[in-house]
């Protein structure tokens, strides 16, 4: 194999590799847009898992605080847990895990901050 043939061969491999990479990235973007979770959490390091846990807790605290402010005001006005849960859901407020409020979840939320 001459040098010219070798460099030609290497160039073809590089182009193929680049095309495969582009196709893979496009396919992954499509899957993400369809709502698929990508990646393998088992491959995360302990530090990465702990950081993710910390971020989730911080987001949950912010969500809980927002909901608590609204729920505590309604509770001070003598509203029932059921009424508060219905109003929070009506306002579009979500639990820290992104779900709906129920009377018991409102009670737990109010107990959390008292």
N, C-alpha and C positions, 0 to 999 in steps of 0.2 A: 504494500500500500504506500503510495507516494504521499508527500506532505500535503499536496493539494487535495487529494482524496480524503485524507484524514481530517483536514479542516472543514471540508465540505460535509463530511459525516457528522462531525461535532456540531456544526451549525444546524443541521437537520434535527439532531437530537434536542438542541436547545429550543428550537422553534416548536417542536412537538411538546416539549415540557411546558413551555409558556402557554400553548393552546389548551393543554389539559388543565393547567392551573386556572385559566380564565373560565373554562367551562364549569369546573368544579365550583368556583366562587359564584358564578351565576346561579348554578343549581342550588347552592346553599342559601343564597339570598332569596330565591323563590320559596324554599322550604320555610325560612324564617318568616316571610310574609304570610305564609299559610298557617303560622302559629306553632310550628314544630319547635321543640326545645332541642338545641344542638349541643354537642359536647358530652363528655363523660365526667360526671362529678367525682367518680372514683379516682380520677387522675389528678385531682387538686391536691396541693400540699396542705399540710395541717394549718400553716399560716394563712393560706388563701381561704380555707374553710372558716377559720376564726374571723377573718376580716369580713367575709360575707355574712356571717352570723351577726357581727357587730352592726353592719349597715342595716340589716333587716330589723334589728332591735331599735335602732335610731328612728327608722321610718315608722315603725309601729308606735313609738312613743309620741311622735308628732301627730300621727293619726288619732291616737288615743286622747291626746290633750285637746285637740280640736273637738272631738266628739264629747269629751268630758265637759268642756265649757258650755256647750249647748245643752247637754243633758242635765247638768247641775242647775242651770238657770230654770229649766222647766220643773225640776224636782222641787226647787225652792218655792215655786208657785203652786205646789201641791199636786202636780200631775203624776199619774200612775206610770209604772215602768212600761206597761203596754202602750200607753199613749206616747211616751217618749220614744220608744222603739219605732212606732209607726211614723212619728214626725221625722226622726233621723233618717229613716228609709225614704220618706217622701222628699226630704231635702237632698237626697243623694249622698249622704254621709255613709262611708263604709267602715266596717270594723278594721282592725289592724291587719287582718288577713284578707281583706277585700270582700267580705261577705255582708249579709244583712244583719241588722240588729233585731234581737228578740228581747222580751222582758228580762230574762235572766242575764243576757249579755249586757244590758243596760245596768242592772244591779251590780254585776261584777265590775263593770267599768267605774261606776261611782265608788264602789268599795276600794278599788285599786288606788284611788287618789285621796282617800280619807283615812 
